[in-house]
Amino acid sequence: MAQTTTLVIGAGVVGVAIAHALQARGRKVTLIDRDTPGRGASFGNLASIAVTEFMPASRPAIWRQIPGWMLDPEGPVRVRPAYMPRLVPWFLRFLAASRPTRLRALEAAGAALCARVYDDLLPLLAETGLQDMLSDEGCLSLYTDEAELKADRDHIAILERFGFPHEVIGRQAIRALEPALSGKIGLAIRFPQNRTVQDPYRLVLRLTERFCGLGGVVAQGEVVGFDRSDRIGGVRLRDGRNLTADEVVICAGAFSGRLSALLGEPIPLETERGYHTQIMAPGLRLRHSIIWPARAFMVSPTAGGIRVGGTVEMAGLDAPPDWRRAKVTVRRAREALPDLQVQQTTEWMGHRPALPDTIPILSASARTAGVFYATGHGHLGLTYAATTARLMADLITGQRPPIDLAPYRINRF
Ligand SMILES: Cc1cc2nc3c(=O)[nH]c(=O)nc-3n(C[C@H](O)[C@H](O)[C@H](O)COP(=O)(O)OP(=O)(O)OC[C@H]3O[C@@H](n4cnc5c(N)ncnc54)[C@H](O)[C@@H]3O)c2cc1C
């Protein structure tokens, strides 16, 4: 019998992990990207395996703060005024995802993925010789005082409900773990499982190398159309080439919605744009990543310094970056890390693929046989990549996945 050929569209961390997993299941896989692998959101994320951050953004504790954030040009969420009308349908779905019963279901769906992240990630790193990429330490969530900690209580309550380990620590223990932190920080929660990948871009490159070493093909080209009759037959590229395939997996990050629309299957995918500043020679060392929820930034120790980022900007796929967003997070990070040196920096902007109900689409197409989707991973694409690959490989090869995939189906909206 001829080997099944699979085309994976998008060589971000999600696509590369899926290509690798399908290859291991005997598929003949081509990975196609309009750019070189790993240059999308997977290039510059905050490197965190953020297993305690799965909760839906549409919960009331968050959306009640949105009007205030909107009025603050330096707030954690910024919507560019010109983009507001385009965002209305997405925002209505976001509100619909805040019904109490729906929220409970979304929390459970996020937790089910996070609970198995290391079951999938550790074997993938071991198999590819990348175990050393993962830090031993977790993440510290920072609070100046009890009042700030209390404001984060709905997050903690959800973690407790699903049994994710965490411990509250006081000033002395914080100083002992991270001497560079300001004396302003009076309390922290330690999340031991939120470990950090040294270099998310290198992770994609190494997985791609491994995939190619085992006979996988990486092609460069922009997919602009599909060939299909009763099922998928292949894709059309901007340069006029056609590639044939028995199966197509769409994992083009925030751009997946443009491809699904070409297949007559619209999905409410937006982009939550995010920025990072990579600081070389920061003049201090961090063992943990840190988040300060009240100031809405994150700092991660990465290869070649530390990386500062966070916040959300809703401005679509085509608007130019607003680098002020990156500078705000650095200013806030200096509040937590008073000795931080910021002479040598680079700034970056990336597109998180964001669905209004926070959980990704991991699904067969509801319209075209042979088409599959793995997209909408939002703030957790790095975290979910290995698990997504495992689940998609099961789905595509007709094996029973270890968790129920119904919550992640494409036609749930
Ligand atoms: C500032 C920031 C911080 C983040 N921090 C974290 C974190 O700490 N932990 C975490 O888990 N996640 C984090 N994320 C989210 C994470 O980076 C994303 O969820 C993840 O990278 C998405 O991966 P992807 O493979 O789906 O998309 P991408 O990495 O964007 O890859 C999509 C690929 O598809 C290609 N493509 C698009 N259209 C086409 C086409 N028509 N034809 C061919 N190719 C196409 C693109 O060129 C791109 O290479 C962060 C994101 C940002 C922006």
The ligand as a MOL file (V3000), in Angstrom:
LIG
                    3D

  0  0  0     0  0            999 V3000
M  V30 BEGIN CTAB
M  V30 COUNTS 53 58 0 0 0
M  V30 BEGIN ATOM
M  V30 1 C 4.9720 37.9390 23.3820 0
M  V30 2 C 4.5320 36.4910 23.3800 0
M  V30 3 C 4.8360 35.6970 24.4630 0
M  V30 4 C 4.4220 34.3570 24.5090 0
M  V30 5 N 4.8230 33.5690 25.5550 0
M  V30 6 C 4.4820 32.2530 25.5800 0
M  V30 7 C 4.9590 31.4090 26.6090 0
M  V30 8 O 5.7180 31.8210 27.4720 0
M  V30 9 N 4.5510 30.1110 26.6000 0
M  V30 10 C 3.7380 29.6020 25.6370 0
M  V30 11 O 3.3760 28.4310 25.6940 0
M  V30 12 N 3.3120 30.3770 24.5990 0
M  V30 13 C 3.6660 31.6920 24.5590 0
M  V30 14 N 3.2440 32.4940 23.5410 0
M  V30 15 C 2.3390 31.9380 22.5370 0
M  V30 16 C 3.0750 31.0830 21.5210 0
M  V30 17 O 4.2190 31.7560 21.0560 0
M  V30 18 C 2.1410 30.7640 20.3470 0
M  V30 19 O 0.9200 30.2330 20.8260 0
M  V30 20 C 2.7810 29.7190 19.4490 0
M  V30 21 O 4.0580 30.1430 19.0420 0
M  V30 22 C 1.9060 29.4510 18.2350 0
M  V30 23 O 2.6110 28.5250 17.4500 0
M  V30 24 P 2.1210 28.1660 16.0020 0
M  V30 25 O 3.0620 27.1400 15.4890 0
M  V30 26 O 0.6760 27.8630 16.0420 0
M  V30 27 O 2.2510 29.5600 15.2000 0
M  V30 28 P 3.5340 30.3240 14.5970 0
M  V30 29 O 4.7560 30.1080 15.4040 0
M  V30 30 O 3.1010 31.7300 14.3860 0
M  V30 31 O 3.7670 29.6040 13.2030 0
M  V30 32 C 2.8570 29.7350 12.1520 0
M  V30 33 C 3.6450 29.5860 10.8760 0
M  V30 34 O 2.7280 29.5400 9.7600 0
M  V30 35 C 3.3390 30.1960 8.6780 0
M  V30 36 N 2.2940 30.5790 7.7320 0
M  V30 37 C 1.2530 31.4200 7.9450 0
M  V30 38 N 0.4750 31.5000 6.8440 0
M  V30 39 C 1.0320 30.6960 5.9070 0
M  V30 40 C 0.7000 30.3520 4.5720 0
M  V30 41 N -0.3950 30.8430 3.9650 0
M  V30 42 N 1.5030 29.4940 3.9000 0
M  V30 43 C 2.6140 28.9810 4.4830 0
M  V30 44 N 2.9760 29.2720 5.7530 0
M  V30 45 C 2.1940 30.1070 6.4690 0
M  V30 46 C 4.0690 31.3710 9.3100 0
M  V30 47 O 5.1160 31.8250 8.4620 0
M  V30 48 C 4.5820 30.7590 10.6140 0
M  V30 49 O 5.9030 30.2660 10.5050 0
M  V30 50 C 3.6590 33.8270 23.4520 0
M  V30 51 C 3.3790 34.6190 22.3300 0
M  V30 52 C 3.8130 35.9420 22.2880 0
M  V30 53 C 3.5300 36.7710 21.0740 0
M  V30 END ATOM
M  V30 BEGIN BOND
M  V30 1 1 1 2
M  V30 2 1 2 3
M  V30 3 2 2 52
M  V30 4 2 3 4
M  V30 5 1 4 5
M  V30 6 1 4 50
M  V30 7 2 5 6
M  V30 8 1 6 7
M  V30 9 1 6 13
M  V30 10 2 7 8
M  V30 11 1 7 9
M  V30 12 1 9 10
M  V30 13 2 10 11
M  V30 14 1 10 12
M  V30 15 2 12 13
M  V30 16 1 13 14
M  V30 17 1 14 15
M  V30 18 1 14 50
M  V30 19 1 15 16
M  V30 20 1 16 17
M  V30 21 1 16 18
M  V30 22 1 18 19
M  V30 23 1 18 20
M  V30 24 1 20 21
M  V30 25 1 20 22
M  V30 26 1 22 23
M  V30 27 1 23 24
M  V30 28 2 24 25
M  V30 29 1 24 26
M  V30 30 1 24 27
M  V30 31 1 27 28
M  V30 32 2 28 29
M  V30 33 1 28 30
M  V30 34 1 28 31
M  V30 35 1 31 32
M  V30 36 1 32 33
M  V30 37 1 33 34
M  V30 38 1 33 48
M  V30 39 1 34 35
M  V30 40 1 35 36
M  V30 41 1 35 46
M  V30 42 1 36 37
M  V30 43 1 36 45
M  V30 44 2 37 38
M  V30 45 1 38 39
M  V30 46 1 39 40
M  V30 47 2 39 45
M  V30 48 1 40 41
M  V30 49 2 40 42
M  V30 50 1 42 43
M  V30 51 2 43 44
M  V30 52 1 44 45
M  V30 53 1 46 47
M  V30 54 1 46 48
M  V30 55 1 48 49
M  V30 56 2 50 51
M  V30 57 1 51 52
M  V30 58 1 52 53
M  V30 END BOND
M  V30 END CTAB
M  END
